[in-house]
Structure formats: structure tokens, C-alpha cells
């Protein structure tokens, strides 16, 4: 499992939000046909796709066979509590 790496452009622009992805889980657990349904920008969309592609999913089962299925996943990007004394978030 990959760890989320907050994109530098998003940090610099203090971009936060949730990227919503739609995708197909193939019978072998790989993902394909990734679509961005809700974008955040600042490199967060690409990072969300990287995380999704690096994850093996449990495929759907129909009549005892693994089959393709469409799924959606939300990946949130947010800073911790903001420190108003120096303006940075930690």
C-alpha cells in the first residue's frame, strides 16, 4: 500500500479538498478506466490516481467468477491544524 504524498504545488497553494475517482476493478484486482469526477488541482488529482493504481482491489464475484465492476473512491487532501502565529499548517 502506498502512502499519500502531499504534492508540493498543493502545499504551496494551501490546496485542500477531496478528489473523487471513478474506475473499473478488473478480475485480477487491477484498476483501469480511471476518471476524475471531482478535481482539486495542485497535483492532488495525479497523486490520487497514483495511489489508486498502486492498490490491489478485491474484484466483484458473479456466479462464482471474478468480474469487472465500476467503483468510486474519495481521496482527501487536508492539512493539520493551522498555526496562526507563523501562518503554516502542521
Biopython code that builds the backbone (N, CA, C, O; Angstrom):
import numpy as np
from Bio.PDB.StructureBuilder import StructureBuilder

atoms = [
    (1, "UNK", "N", (0.850, -1.186, 0.000)),
    (1, "UNK", "CA", (0.000, 0.000, 0.000)),
    (1, "UNK", "C", (0.885, 1.234, 0.000)),
    (1, "UNK", "O", (1.855, 1.317, 0.752)),
    (2, "UNK", "N", (0.542, 2.183, -0.845)),
    (2, "UNK", "CA", (1.318, 3.413, -0.953)),
    (2, "UNK", "C", (0.804, 4.453, 0.033)),
    (2, "UNK", "O", (-0.377, 4.470, 0.380)),
    (3, "UNK", "N", (1.714, 5.323, 0.478)),
    (3, "UNK", "CA", (1.330, 6.415, 1.349)),
    (3, "UNK", "C", (1.067, 7.651, 0.524)),
    (3, "UNK", "O", (1.725, 7.887, -0.489)),
    (4, "UNK", "N", (0.098, 8.442, 0.961)),
    (4, "UNK", "CA", (-0.205, 9.692, 0.290)),
    (4, "UNK", "C", (0.964, 10.655, 0.451)),
    (4, "UNK", "O", (1.458, 10.866, 1.559)),
    (5, "UNK", "N", (1.398, 11.233, -0.652)),
    (5, "UNK", "CA", (2.453, 12.245, -0.636)),
    (5, "UNK", "C", (1.816, 13.552, -1.077)),
    (5, "UNK", "O", (1.440, 13.708, -2.239)),
    (6, "UNK", "N", (1.698, 14.488, -0.150)),
    (6, "UNK", "CA", (1.037, 15.758, -0.452)),
    (6, "UNK", "C", (1.856, 16.483, -1.503)),
    (6, "UNK", "O", (3.031, 16.762, -1.266)),
    (7, "UNK", "N", (1.282, 16.799, -2.655)),
    (7, "UNK", "CA", (2.029, 17.463, -3.728)),
    (7, "UNK", "C", (2.550, 18.832, -3.299)),
    (7, "UNK", "O", (1.863, 19.576, -2.600)),
    (8, "UNK", "N", (3.772, 19.157, -3.724)),
    (8, "UNK", "CA", (4.394, 20.424, -3.345)),
    (8, "UNK", "C", (3.567, 21.618, -3.803)),
    (8, "UNK", "O", (3.423, 22.589, -3.059)),
    (9, "UNK", "N", (3.021, 21.562, -5.022)),
    (9, "UNK", "CA", (2.211, 22.682, -5.532)),
    (9, "UNK", "C", (0.967, 22.887, -4.667)),
    (9, "UNK", "O", (0.544, 24.021, -4.440)),
    (10, "UNK", "N", (0.391, 21.801, -4.191)),
    (10, "UNK", "CA", (-0.794, 21.897, -3.335)),
    (10, "UNK", "C", (-0.421, 22.472, -1.975)),
    (10, "UNK", "O", (-1.174, 23.265, -1.410)),
    (11, "UNK", "N", (0.741, 22.077, -1.442)),
    (11, "UNK", "CA", (1.210, 22.641, -0.172)),
    (11, "UNK", "C", (1.420, 24.134, -0.310)),
    (11, "UNK", "O", (0.952, 24.921, 0.512)),
    (12, "UNK", "N", (2.139, 24.518, -1.372)),
    (12, "UNK", "CA", (2.472, 25.928, -1.582)),
    (12, "UNK", "C", (1.205, 26.770, -1.754)),
    (12, "UNK", "O", (1.138, 27.898, -1.265)),
    (13, "UNK", "N", (0.215, 26.231, -2.437)),
    (13, "UNK", "CA", (-1.036, 26.949, -2.664)),
    (13, "UNK", "C", (-2.083, 26.703, -1.602)),
    (13, "UNK", "O", (-3.211, 27.184, -1.705)),
    (14, "UNK", "N", (-1.705, 25.943, -0.567)),
    (14, "UNK", "CA", (-2.614, 25.565, 0.522)),
    (14, "UNK", "C", (-3.926, 24.997, -0.020)),
    (14, "UNK", "O", (-5.014, 25.338, 0.445)),
    (15, "UNK", "N", (-3.789, 24.120, -1.019)),
    (15, "UNK", "CA", (-4.942, 23.483, -1.645)),
    (15, "UNK", "C", (-5.348, 22.270, -0.823)),
    (15, "UNK", "O", (-4.526, 21.408, -0.512)),
    (16, "UNK", "N", (-6.618, 22.218, -0.481)),
    (16, "UNK", "CA", (-7.176, 21.094, 0.249)),
    (16, "UNK", "C", (-8.471, 20.675, -0.440)),
    (16, "UNK", "O", (-9.066, 21.453, -1.186)),
    (17, "UNK", "N", (-8.891, 19.472, -0.190)),
    (17, "UNK", "CA", (-10.161, 19.020, -0.745)),
    (17, "UNK", "C", (-10.154, 17.529, -0.981)),
    (17, "UNK", "O", (-9.223, 16.823, -0.594)),
    (18, "UNK", "N", (-11.208, 17.062, -1.625)),
    (18, "UNK", "CA", (-11.383, 15.635, -1.879)),
    (18, "UNK", "C", (-11.439, 15.378, -3.372)),
    (18, "UNK", "O", (-12.232, 15.986, -4.090)),
    (19, "UNK", "N", (-10.588, 14.470, -3.832)),
    (19, "UNK", "CA", (-10.605, 14.019, -5.222)),
    (19, "UNK", "C", (-11.499, 12.791, -5.287)),
    (19, "UNK", "O", (-11.302, 11.833, -4.540)),
    (20, "UNK", "N", (-12.480, 12.822, -6.178)),
    (20, "UNK", "CA", (-13.363, 11.659, -6.364)),
    (20, "UNK", "C", (-13.001, 11.005, -7.688)),
    (20, "UNK", "O", (-13.001, 11.648, -8.738)),
    (21, "UNK", "N", (-12.691, 9.717, -7.617)),
    (21, "UNK", "CA", (-12.311, 8.951, -8.796)),
    (21, "UNK", "C", (-13.331, 7.848, -9.071)),
    (21, "UNK", "O", (-13.840, 7.206, -8.152)),
    (22, "UNK", "N", (-13.611, 7.649, -10.334)),
    (22, "UNK", "CA", (-14.431, 6.530, -10.786)),
    (22, "UNK", "C", (-13.496, 5.610, -11.563)),
    (22, "UNK", "O", (-12.638, 6.088, -12.305)),
    (23, "UNK", "N", (-13.650, 4.295, -11.403)),
    (23, "UNK", "CA", (-12.710, 3.361, -12.030)),
    (23, "UNK", "C", (-13.328, 1.980, -12.140)),
    (23, "UNK", "O", (-14.359, 1.686, -11.535)),
    (24, "UNK", "N", (-12.670, 1.142, -12.928)),
    (24, "UNK", "CA", (-13.053, -0.261, -13.078)),
    (24, "UNK", "C", (-12.064, -1.124, -12.295)),
    (24, "UNK", "O", (-10.852, -0.944, -12.411)),
    (25, "UNK", "N", (-12.578, -2.055, -11.505)),
    (25, "UNK", "CA", (-11.731, -3.081, -10.890)),
    (25, "UNK", "C", (-11.813, -4.294, -11.812)),
    (25, "UNK", "O", (-12.889, -4.849, -12.036)),
    (26, "UNK", "N", (-10.675, -4.688, -12.333)),
    (26, "UNK", "CA", (-10.588, -5.828, -13.245)),
    (26, "UNK", "C", (-10.652, -7.142, -12.450)),
    (26, "UNK", "O", (-10.463, -7.137, -11.234)),
    (27, "UNK", "N", (-10.915, -8.259, -13.126)),
    (27, "UNK", "CA", (-10.982, -9.549, -12.427)),
    (27, "UNK", "C", (-9.706, -9.915, -11.661)),
    (27, "UNK", "O", (-9.765, -10.700, -10.714)),
    (28, "UNK", "N", (-8.542, -9.353, -12.059)),
    (28, "UNK", "CA", (-7.299, -9.652, -11.343)),
    (28, "UNK", "C", (-7.021, -8.665, -10.204)),
    (28, "UNK", "O", (-5.985, -8.764, -9.548)),
    (29, "UNK", "N", (-7.938, -7.708, -9.959)),
    (29, "UNK", "CA", (-7.765, -6.742, -8.870)),
    (29, "UNK", "C", (-7.084, -5.453, -9.283)),
    (29, "UNK", "O", (-6.977, -4.530, -8.475)),
    (30, "UNK", "N", (-6.618, -5.366, -10.531)),
    (30, "UNK", "CA", (-6.002, -4.134, -11.029)),
    (30, "UNK", "C", (-7.109, -3.131, -11.363)),
    (30, "UNK", "O", (-8.274, -3.504, -11.506)),
    (31, "UNK", "N", (-6.729, -1.844, -11.487)),
    (31, "UNK", "CA", (-7.711, -0.821, -11.850)),
    (31, "UNK", "C", (-7.465, -0.354, -13.279)),
    (31, "UNK", "O", (-6.344, -0.404, -13.785)),
    (32, "UNK", "N", (-8.547, 0.105, -13.922)),
    (32, "UNK", "CA", (-8.447, 0.654, -15.271)),
    (32, "UNK", "C", (-9.535, 1.709, -15.441)),
    (32, "UNK", "O", (-10.382, 1.884, -14.565)),
    (33, "UNK", "N", (-9.508, 2.400, -16.554)),
    (33, "UNK", "CA", (-10.536, 3.381, -16.909)),
    (33, "UNK", "C", (-10.787, 4.392, -15.783)),
    (33, "UNK", "O", (-11.935, 4.648, -15.418)),
    (34, "UNK", "N", (-9.716, 4.961, -15.239)),
    (34, "UNK", "CA", (-9.841, 5.922, -14.141)),
    (34, "UNK", "C", (-10.334, 7.255, -14.691)),
    (34, "UNK", "O", (-9.769, 7.800, -15.639)),
    (35, "UNK", "N", (-11.397, 7.769, -14.081)),
    (35, "UNK", "CA", (-11.950, 9.071, -14.437)),
    (35, "UNK", "C", (-11.980, 9.948, -13.195)),
    (35, "UNK", "O", (-12.340, 9.484, -12.113)),
    (36, "UNK", "N", (-11.603, 11.212, -13.345)),
    (36, "UNK", "CA", (-11.685, 12.162, -12.243)),
    (36, "UNK", "C", (-13.074, 12.774, -12.274)),
    (36, "UNK", "O", (-13.431, 13.470, -13.225)),
    (37, "UNK", "N", (-13.858, 12.515, -11.234)),
    (37, "UNK", "CA", (-15.218, 13.046, -11.158)),
    (37, "UNK", "C", (-15.263, 14.347, -10.381)),
    (37, "UNK", "O", (-16.154, 15.173, -10.582)),
    (38, "UNK", "N", (-14.289, 14.528, -9.484)),
    (38, "UNK", "CA", (-14.185, 15.768, -8.716)),
    (38, "UNK", "C", (-12.709, 16.078, -8.571)),
    (38, "UNK", "O", (-11.956, 15.302, -7.984)),
    (39, "UNK", "N", (-12.300, 17.219, -9.111)),
    (39, "UNK", "CA", (-10.886, 17.605, -9.128)),
    (39, "UNK", "C", (-10.583, 18.594, -8.014)),
    (39, "UNK", "O", (-11.444, 19.367, -7.594)),
    (40, "UNK", "N", (-9.335, 18.554, -7.541)),
    (40, "UNK", "CA", (-8.869, 19.515, -6.546)),
    (40, "UNK", "C", (-7.780, 20.398, -7.152)),
    (40, "UNK", "O", (-7.696, 21.584, -6.836)),
    (41, "UNK", "N", (-6.940, 19.820, -8.028)),
    (41, "UNK", "CA", (-5.842, 20.576, -8.629)),
    (41, "UNK", "C", (-4.592, 20.539, -7.770)),
    (41, "UNK", "O", (-4.545, 19.847, -6.753)),
    (42, "UNK", "N", (-3.582, 21.284, -8.184)),
    (42, "UNK", "CA", (-2.341, 21.369, -7.430)),
    (42, "UNK", "C", (-1.558, 20.075, -7.373)),
    (42, "UNK", "O", (-0.715, 19.904, -6.492)),
    (43, "UNK", "N", (-1.820, 19.158, -8.297)),
    (43, "UNK", "CA", (-1.143, 17.869, -8.300)),
    (43, "UNK", "C", (-1.857, 16.799, -7.500)),
    (43, "UNK", "O", (-1.442, 15.640, -7.512)),
    (44, "UNK", "N", (-2.935, 17.169, -6.796)),
    (44, "UNK", "CA", (-3.662, 16.209, -5.963)),
    (44, "UNK", "C", (-4.346, 15.138, -6.815)),
    (44, "UNK", "O", (-4.411, 13.974, -6.420)),
    (45, "UNK", "N", (-4.854, 15.536, -7.986)),
    (45, "UNK", "CA", (-5.521, 14.565, -8.856)),
    (45, "UNK", "C", (-4.548, 13.464, -9.268)),
    (45, "UNK", "O", (-4.879, 12.280, -9.206)),
    (46, "UNK", "N", (-3.348, 13.860, -9.689)),
    (46, "UNK", "CA", (-2.338, 12.872, -10.106)),
    (46, "UNK", "C", (-1.910, 11.988, -8.946)),
    (46, "UNK", "O", (-1.683, 10.793, -9.133)),
    (47, "UNK", "N", (-1.797, 12.553, -7.757)),
    (47, "UNK", "CA", (-1.420, 11.766, -6.585)),
    (47, "UNK", "C", (-2.523, 10.768, -6.242)),
    (47, "UNK", "O", (-2.234, 9.628, -5.877)),
    (48, "UNK", "N", (-3.772, 11.182, -6.355)),
    (48, "UNK", "CA", (-4.893, 10.270, -6.090)),
    (48, "UNK", "C", (-4.872, 9.105, -7.075)),
    (48, "UNK", "O", (-5.099, 7.958, -6.688)),
    (49, "UNK", "N", (-4.600, 9.394, -8.348)),
    (49, "UNK", "CA", (-4.516, 8.336, -9.358)),
    (49, "UNK", "C", (-3.352, 7.393, -9.046)),
    (49, "UNK", "O", (-3.491, 6.176, -9.173)),
    (50, "UNK", "N", (-2.207, 7.947, -8.638)),
    (50, "UNK", "CA", (-1.046, 7.111, -8.289)),
    (50, "UNK", "C", (-1.402, 6.146, -7.155)),
    (50, "UNK", "O", (-1.065, 4.963, -7.209)),
    (51, "UNK", "N", (-2.083, 6.659, -6.133)),
    (51, "UNK", "CA", (-2.486, 5.805, -5.009)),
    (51, "UNK", "C", (-3.445, 4.710, -5.463)),
    (51, "UNK", "O", (-3.313, 3.549, -5.076)),
    (52, "UNK", "N", (-4.402, 5.096, -6.284)),
    (52, "UNK", "CA", (-5.389, 4.134, -6.769)),
    (52, "UNK", "C", (-4.733, 3.030, -7.590)),
    (52, "UNK", "O", (-5.042, 1.851, -7.413)),
    (53, "UNK", "N", (-3.827, 3.411, -8.488)),
    (53, "UNK", "CA", (-3.143, 2.431, -9.339)),
    (53, "UNK", "C", (-2.226, 1.511, -8.540)),
    (53, "UNK", "O", (-1.954, 0.388, -8.966)),
    (54, "UNK", "N", (-1.749, 1.971, -7.392)),
    (54, "UNK", "CA", (-0.851, 1.171, -6.573)),
    (54, "UNK", "C", (-1.563, 0.240, -5.611)),
    (54, "UNK", "O", (-0.919, -0.441, -4.813)),
    (55, "UNK", "N", (-2.880, 0.205, -5.679)),
    (55, "UNK", "CA", (-3.671, -0.613, -4.760)),
    (55, "UNK", "C", (-4.286, -1.788, -5.508)),
    (55, "UNK", "O", (-4.851, -1.616, -6.588)),
    (56, "UNK", "N", (-4.175, -2.979, -4.934)),
    (56, "UNK", "CA", (-4.858, -4.158, -5.487)),
    (56, "UNK", "C", (-6.209, -4.237, -4.813)),
    (56, "UNK", "O", (-6.307, -4.202, -3.587)),
    (57, "UNK", "N", (-7.245, -4.343, -5.618)),
    (57, "UNK", "CA", (-8.600, -4.370, -5.127)),
    (57, "UNK", "C", (-9.136, -5.795, -5.144)),
    (57, "UNK", "O", (-8.653, -6.637, -5.901)),
    (58, "UNK", "N", (-10.133, -6.063, -4.312)),
    (58, "UNK", "CA", (-10.792, -7.357, -4.333)),
    (58, "UNK", "C", (-11.886, -7.259, -5.395)),
    (58, "UNK", "O", (-12.811, -6.458, -5.260)),
    (59, "UNK", "N", (-11.786, -8.066, -6.446)),
    (59, "UNK", "CA", (-12.771, -7.966, -7.532)),
    (59, "UNK", "C", (-14.147, -8.471, -7.105)),
    (59, "UNK", "O", (-14.295, -9.240, -6.155)),
    (60, "UNK", "N", (-15.137, -8.008, -7.846)),
    (60, "UNK", "CA", (-16.509, -8.469, -7.620)),
    (60, "UNK", "C", (-16.630, -9.925, -8.068)),
    (60, "UNK", "O", (-15.867, -10.393, -8.913)),
    (61, "UNK", "N", (-17.594, -10.625, -7.492)),
    (61, "UNK", "CA", (-17.851, -12.022, -7.840)),
    (61, "UNK", "C", (-19.287, -12.144, -8.332)),
    (61, "UNK", "O", (-20.223, -11.661, -7.695)),
    (62, "UNK", "N", (-19.438, -12.796, -9.469)),
    (62, "UNK", "CA", (-20.774, -13.067, -10.011)),
    (62, "UNK", "C", (-20.786, -14.511, -10.493)),
    (62, "UNK", "O", (-19.938, -14.909, -11.291)),
    (63, "UNK", "N", (-21.738, -15.289, -10.014)),
    (63, "UNK", "CA", (-21.850, -16.709, -10.370)),
    (63, "UNK", "C", (-20.540, -17.464, -10.128)),
    (63, "UNK", "O", (-20.151, -18.324, -10.918)),
    (64, "UNK", "N", (-19.866, -17.126, -9.016)),
    (64, "UNK", "CA", (-18.629, -17.808, -8.653)),
    (64, "UNK", "C", (-17.408, -17.396, -9.452)),
    (64, "UNK", "O", (-16.348, -18.006, -9.306)),
    (65, "UNK", "N", (-17.528, -16.378, -10.293)),
    (65, "UNK", "CA", (-16.403, -15.918, -11.123)),
    (65, "UNK", "C", (-16.087, -14.467, -10.787)),
    (65, "UNK", "O", (-16.981, -13.680, -10.475)),
    (66, "UNK", "N", (-14.804, -14.123, -10.855)),
    (66, "UNK", "CA", (-14.417, -12.722, -10.703)),
    (66, "UNK", "C", (-14.828, -11.959, -11.956)),
    (66, "UNK", "O", (-14.622, -12.428, -13.076)),
    (67, "UNK", "N", (-15.410, -10.781, -11.759)),
    (67, "UNK", "CA", (-15.879, -9.969, -12.890)),
    (67, "UNK", "C", (-15.443, -8.510, -12.699)),
    (67, "UNK", "O", (-15.074, -8.087, -11.604)),
    (68, "UNK", "N", (-15.499, -7.762, -13.802)),
    (68, "UNK", "CA", (-15.212, -6.330, -13.753)),
    (68, "UNK", "C", (-16.334, -5.624, -13.002)),
    (68, "UNK", "O", (-17.491, -6.043, -13.053)),
    (69, "UNK", "N", (-15.980, -4.553, -12.306)),
    (69, "UNK", "CA", (-17.006, -3.750, -11.634)),
    (69, "UNK", "C", (-16.560, -2.295, -11.588)),
    (69, "UNK", "O", (-15.368, -2.000, -11.494)),
    (70, "UNK", "N", (-17.531, -1.394, -11.655)),
    (70, "UNK", "CA", (-17.246, 0.037, -11.552)),
    (70, "UNK", "C", (-17.330, 0.440, -10.093)),
    (70, "UNK", "O", (-18.223, 0.008, -9.364)),
    (71, "UNK", "N", (-16.385, 1.277, -9.675)),
    (71, "UNK", "CA", (-16.325, 1.741, -8.291)),
    (71, "UNK", "C", (-16.011, 3.229, -8.271)),
    (71, "UNK", "O", (-15.590, 3.806, -9.274)),
    (72, "UNK", "N", (-16.221, 3.834, -7.115)),
    (72, "UNK", "CA", (-15.805, 5.206, -6.871)),
    (72, "UNK", "C", (-15.044, 5.238, -5.558)),
    (72, "UNK", "O", (-15.323, 4.470, -4.638)),
    (73, "UNK", "N", (-14.087, 6.135, -5.494)),
    (73, "UNK", "CA", (-13.285, 6.291, -4.275)),
    (73, "UNK", "C", (-13.002, 7.772, -4.081)),
    (73, "UNK", "O", (-12.693, 8.483, -5.038)),
    (74, "UNK", "N", (-13.107, 8.234, -2.838)),
    (74, "UNK", "CA", (-12.751, 9.601, -2.476)),
    (74, "UNK", "C", (-11.406, 9.572, -1.764)),
    (74, "UNK", "O", (-11.186, 8.759, -0.866)),
    (75, "UNK", "N", (-10.512, 10.461, -2.171)),
    (75, "UNK", "CA", (-9.216, 10.596, -1.513)),
    (75, "UNK", "C", (-9.098, 12.044, -1.061)),
    (75, "UNK", "O", (-9.112, 12.963, -1.879)),
    (76, "UNK", "N", (-8.979, 12.240, 0.259)),
    (76, "UNK", "CA", (-8.973, 13.586, 0.831)),
    (76, "UNK", "C", (-7.562, 14.100, 1.053)),
    (76, "UNK", "O", (-6.664, 13.371, 1.473)),
    (77, "UNK", "N", (-7.403, 15.361, 0.760)),
    (77, "UNK", "CA", (-6.148, 16.075, 0.986)),
    (77, "UNK", "C", (-6.459, 17.216, 1.944)),
    (77, "UNK", "O", (-7.246, 18.107, 1.624)),
    (78, "UNK", "N", (-5.837, 17.186, 3.124)),
    (78, "UNK", "CA", (-6.079, 18.265, 4.082)),
    (78, "UNK", "C", (-4.858, 18.441, 4.971)),
    (78, "UNK", "O", (-4.096, 17.508, 5.225)),
    (79, "UNK", "N", (-4.706, 19.661, 5.427)),
    (79, "UNK", "CA", (-3.628, 19.993, 6.353)),
    (79, "UNK", "C", (-4.104, 19.726, 7.764)),
    (79, "UNK", "O", (-5.294, 19.532, 8.015)),
    (80, "UNK", "N", (-3.160, 19.719, 8.670)),
    (80, "UNK", "CA", (-3.500, 19.601, 10.084)),
    (80, "UNK", "C", (-4.002, 20.945, 10.589)),
    (80, "UNK", "O", (-4.409, 21.798, 9.800)),
    (81, "UNK", "N", (-3.973, 21.130, 11.887)),
    (81, "UNK", "CA", (-4.418, 22.381, 12.490)),
    (81, "UNK", "C", (-3.490, 23.502, 12.073)),
    (81, "UNK", "O", (-2.268, 23.355, 12.089)),
    (82, "UNK", "N", (-4.074, 24.606, 11.704)),
    (82, "UNK", "CA", (-3.289, 25.748, 11.246)),
    (82, "UNK", "C", (-2.708, 26.492, 12.452)),
    (82, "UNK", "O", (-3.390, 26.726, 13.450)),
    (83, "UNK", "N", (-1.431, 26.855, 12.329)),
    (83, "UNK", "CA", (-0.744, 27.623, 13.358)),
    (83, "UNK", "C", (-0.793, 29.090, 12.931)),
    (83, "UNK", "O", (-0.050, 29.505, 12.042)),
    (84, "UNK", "N", (-1.657, 29.862, 13.556)),
    (84, "UNK", "CA", (-1.846, 31.244, 13.125)),
    (84, "UNK", "C", (-0.697, 32.159, 13.538)),
    (84, "UNK", "O", (-0.619, 33.288, 13.054)),
    (85, "UNK", "N", (0.199, 31.704, 14.418)),
    (85, "UNK", "CA", (1.327, 32.546, 14.797)),
    (85, "UNK", "C", (2.321, 32.698, 13.659)),
    (85, "UNK", "O", (2.830, 33.794, 13.424)),
    (86, "UNK", "N", (2.609, 31.595, 12.938)),
    (86, "UNK", "CA", (3.576, 31.719, 11.839)),
    (86, "UNK", "C", (2.936, 31.474, 10.485)),
    (86, "UNK", "O", (3.617, 31.547, 9.462)),
    (87, "UNK", "N", (1.624, 31.180, 10.453)),
    (87, "UNK", "CA", (0.921, 31.054, 9.188)),
    (87, "UNK", "C", (1.047, 29.704, 8.514)),
    (87, "UNK", "O", (0.492, 29.510, 7.433)),
    (88, "UNK", "N", (1.758, 28.765, 9.114)),
    (88, "UNK", "CA", (1.947, 27.452, 8.477)),
    (88, "UNK", "C", (1.043, 26.425, 9.134)),
    (88, "UNK", "O", (0.618, 26.579, 10.278)),
    (89, "UNK", "N", (0.763, 25.375, 8.376)),
    (89, "UNK", "CA", (-0.015, 24.258, 8.901)),
    (89, "UNK", "C", (0.919, 23.091, 9.182)),
    (89, "UNK", "O", (1.889, 22.874, 8.456)),
    (90, "UNK", "N", (0.628, 22.347, 10.229)),
    (90, "UNK", "CA", (1.468, 21.218, 10.607)),
    (90, "UNK", "C", (0.625, 19.974, 10.806)),
    (90, "UNK", "O", (1.158, 18.913, 11.130)),
]
sb = StructureBuilder()
sb.init_structure("model")
sb.init_model(0)
sb.init_chain("A")
sb.init_seg("    ")
for serial, (resi, resn, name, xyz) in enumerate(atoms, 1):
    if name == "N":
        sb.init_residue(resn, " ", resi, " ")
    sb.init_atom(name, np.array(xyz, "f"), 0.0, 1.0, " ", f" {name:<3s}", serial, name[0])
structure = sb.get_structure()
